[in-house]
Structures are given as structure tokens and as C-alpha cells.
Amino acid sequence: MRSMWKGSVSFGLVNIPIQLYAATENKNVSLRQVHVADGGRIQYKRFCTVDGEEVPYAEIAKGYELPDGEMVVLTDADLAELPLPTQHAIDVLEFVPLESIDPIRFDRTYYLEPQKNAVKPYVVLRDALHKAGHVAIAKVAVRQRESLALLRVVDDVLVMTTMLWADEVRTPDFGFLREDPPQVRPQELTMAGSLIDSLSEPVFEPDKYSDSYREALESMIETKAGGGETARPATQGEKAEVVDLMAALEASVSAAKKSRGSAKSGKAGASGESGEGGRKKAASRTRRPKSA
């Protein structure tokens, strides 16, 4: 695993240097958008809606659109001026029982690894948390976004899960909640309870379940590849050249004019071909490959 963030866990006067790793990974099969006719990749360009010009990444900033349509532009320099004390620290605020936190607030989970000189205080915090049966509530900033987080112990490792702020969790507002509840017969409740009992297990075993859609998709890809049902774009290689559309069009027009001129001058006739057949062969020689 590759570390994605370095900082420290800070509580009281204790400071524990750590490295942060993403605890989960997306296993979805990565699919590209391609041209169905030849498998060429579909590419997009960043352009400005005001002047229509393509904008290099270095000139792109963030913006906040006001209700009247005006845009407040925020540069990296502007954002760097904002106070963000938790940018390199996981600041522990309090300790609470895990059961007091609804999982609806959970966002993303990370592993915490102690740096070489911080193994002992890391183990002390880990063991104390485990013994107390509590989790730590903290503040942390990852990728310029401050979040609430909880620290807990999983398999002898400190794990941090970022959480949503209170105003980021919506309150359910459904019509049936404001109506008189339907009458539920005791027999119906008993039957539902029996169904729950029949499907109950003592513990959750995630290895029992698998992504059947992903497995079917991977099998389909393997079958198509094995059966030769693949498309190889003309410019496919280690690094496909990105061709500007206008430049490609201009080059194609120029090449077509040259080939037409050579056909008229009789150069194409040197190979014993002329007329429509010669023009088709000249056009095939000047056809430029599509961008990958």
C-alpha cells in the first residue's frame, strides 16, 4: 500500500506521528468510453464557455456560483490562506461509545501506521482504546476538506473513519410519517419475526458474499478476448499521440489536395493506376490514424 497522508494523532500532550492509508479499494471493472465502430477512445477537452478556448490545467481555478449567476473565483493561493489547523494532525476531541454513533454518518475509512519513532505511543493509545471499549472523536483535514472522524481498533491497527457533519445528514421527510400508522396484526408481526429468525446468523461473514455482476462482466470480457472479438485502434501503442482536431482536419485537407494534384499530373499513372481506382488508393495512403 502507498501512504496518502502524513501527520500525527494528537490528544492532550501526546503526539503520535502516523501515516495514512486507504483501507478500502474499488474493485469495479474499469471500462472506457470508445467508438463502437473501431474501439477508438473517446476524449474530452477542457474549454471555457465564455471564449470557447481550450484551457490548460494550470489556468483552472475553483469557483462558487452565486444565485444571480455571478461567479466567485477562488485560486489555490486564496484557499491556502484559509485556517486549517488539522491539515497535518488528527486532533482528538473526546471519547464516546461506538454504539452512540449511527453508521449513516460514516464516510471513508483509513488505516493508521505509526512512524518508526512512534510505535510505543501508538500501541499505548491502541490498547487503551480497546480496553475502554470507546472510540475517539477527532477532527482531520484530508485533501483540503476538514471532517469529523472516529478512531477505533480493528485487528490490532488504529483505523480512522471520516464522518459527515451534522448538517450533511438529511432529515427524512416522507408523507407516510405524518399519517396515522397502519394497523399491524400480531400475527403479521410474529410471521416477520419468524422470517428474521430463520435468516439470522451469529456473526457477519463478508467472505460468504461476492459481486456476481463483476464476475459475470469479467467472464464476458475474457470470452470476447479469447474469441478474437476485440478492436485495435489505429494509433494504439504505449503512449497514444493526442491529435488536435483542427490540426488533424487541416493536415487531412492538405494531404487530400496534394494527392489530388499528383493524380492530375499523372504521377499516379506511373504505377499503372488512374481514374477512380488511383484516387481511392491515394486517399488510403493519406488517411491519418484516429486519436486513441
Beta strands, then each sheet from edge to edge (+ up, - down):
strand 1: 5-11
strand 2: 14-22
strand 3: 62-65
strand 4: 71-74
strand 5: 89-97
strand 6: 106-114
strand 7: 134-142
strand 8: 145-154
strand 9: 157-163
sheet 1: 1+ 2- 6+ 9- 8+ 7- 5+ 1+
sheet 2: 3+ 4-
end
